[in-house]
């Protein structure tokens, strides 16, 4: 079975998502984070489940869509791990990220 590892940046993304939503509803913020965390669990059995990232089809990055968020990851076959690289809002293009 494939391991799932969250990068420091992806953990920061989750924290920022939580803080933004929690301004209006801490309960909904927690539910959204839980939904994102649950969405990556199938990657343990199906490491290439998501689609290629449309902005960078030539790179090994894939994504899962979860509600209004894109979970960006890449499968490291040598170490049998899916690295979660980031979580961004669906309206944001990766080319817009500094």
VMD Tcl script that draws the C-alpha trace (Angstrom):
set ca {
  {0.00 0.00 0.00}
  {1.18 3.51 -0.85}
  {1.95 6.00 1.94}
  {0.61 9.55 1.86}
  {2.86 12.39 2.96}
  {1.87 16.05 3.31}
  {4.55 18.63 2.54}
  {5.01 21.61 4.85}
  {3.44 23.86 2.20}
  {0.37 21.64 1.86}
  {-0.09 21.68 5.64}
  {0.10 25.48 5.55}
  {-2.53 25.47 2.80}
  {-4.87 23.46 5.04}
  {-4.28 25.85 7.92}
  {-5.02 28.88 5.74}
  {-8.18 27.27 4.37}
  {-9.33 26.53 7.90}
  {-8.61 30.06 9.13}
  {-10.37 31.68 6.17}
  {-13.55 29.60 6.50}
  {-13.51 29.73 10.31}
  {-14.00 33.50 10.21}
  {-17.62 32.71 9.35}
  {-18.01 29.19 10.69}
  {-15.44 27.17 12.66}
  {-17.71 24.13 12.37}
  {-17.86 24.33 8.56}
  {-14.10 25.00 8.42}
  {-13.44 21.78 10.34}
  {-15.81 19.84 8.09}
  {-14.07 21.18 4.98}
  {-10.63 20.14 6.25}
  {-11.94 16.69 7.16}
  {-13.42 16.36 3.67}
  {-10.07 17.24 2.08}
  {-8.21 14.78 4.33}
  {-10.67 12.00 3.50}
  {-10.42 12.69 -0.22}
  {-6.77 11.59 -0.37}
  {-7.26 8.24 1.39}
  {-8.07 6.36 -1.85}
  {-4.58 7.32 -3.08}
  {-3.22 4.62 -0.76}
  {-4.71 1.95 -3.02}
  {-4.91 3.89 -6.27}
  {-1.85 6.18 -6.40}
  {-2.66 7.60 -9.85}
  {-6.36 8.13 -9.20}
  {-6.53 11.82 -10.04}
  {-6.14 13.56 -13.36}
  {-3.00 15.25 -14.62}
  {-2.80 18.91 -13.64}
  {-4.14 20.74 -16.74}
  {-1.71 23.66 -16.42}
  {1.31 21.33 -16.51}
  {0.40 18.15 -18.44}
  {4.07 17.35 -19.11}
  {4.94 17.21 -15.38}
  {4.22 14.27 -13.04}
  {1.69 16.20 -10.94}
  {-1.87 15.00 -10.54}
  {-4.88 16.41 -8.75}
  {-8.03 15.39 -6.96}
  {-10.99 17.74 -6.93}
  {-12.68 18.02 -3.56}
  {-15.52 20.50 -3.40}
  {-13.96 23.89 -4.18}
  {-10.39 22.68 -3.75}
  {-7.70 21.00 -5.81}
  {-5.38 18.64 -3.97}
  {-2.14 18.61 -5.98}
  {0.12 15.58 -5.54}
  {2.76 13.47 -7.22}
  {3.43 9.78 -6.93}
  {7.00 8.85 -6.00}
  {7.19 5.30 -7.29}
  {10.71 4.71 -5.93}
  {9.62 5.38 -2.34}
  {6.02 4.19 -2.79}
  {4.60 7.48 -1.49}
  {2.14 10.09 -2.72}
  {3.43 13.54 -1.82}
  {0.66 16.07 -1.32}
  {2.21 19.25 -2.71}
  {-0.59 21.73 -2.11}
  {-4.29 22.47 -1.76}
  {-5.66 25.40 -3.72}
  {-9.06 26.83 -4.57}
  {-10.45 25.65 -7.92}
  {-10.77 29.21 -9.23}
  {-7.05 29.77 -8.85}
  {-4.72 28.72 -11.64}
  {-1.36 27.30 -10.67}
  {0.27 29.79 -13.01}
  {-1.06 32.57 -10.71}
  {0.80 31.23 -7.68}
  {4.12 33.00 -6.94}
}
mol new
graphics top color blue
foreach p $ca { graphics top sphere $p radius 0.5 }
foreach p [lrange $ca 0 end-1] q [lrange $ca 1 end] { graphics top cylinder $p $q radius 0.2 }
display resetview
